[in-house]
Amino acid sequence: METTVTLDECHYQAAVKKAQELGTTPGEYIASLIDAATSTVDEILAPVREGFRSSGTTEEELDDLVARARKAIREASDNGTGQ
């Protein structure tokens, strides 16, 4: 099914500009916005979950990586503020 959507000039130009940046058409760009807005969290996270599974990383390794990253951020923040 195909339909026509009416946009004011400002919104249309914004869609054209963003579509050009992404290398797509305004219609495809707007359809992608609708797809994103109507997707479930499970649908959005499915590629991330699959990437994690295929990486071979364990949950424990991921937990350790996140903990080390948090520590590094805290240390960098502390060093930057003179604390």
Secondary structure, DSSP 8 states (H G I E B T S, - for coil): --------HHHHHHHHHHHHHHTS-HHHHHHHHHHHHH--HHHHHHHHHHHHHHHT--HHHHHHHHHHHHHHHHHHHHHHHT-
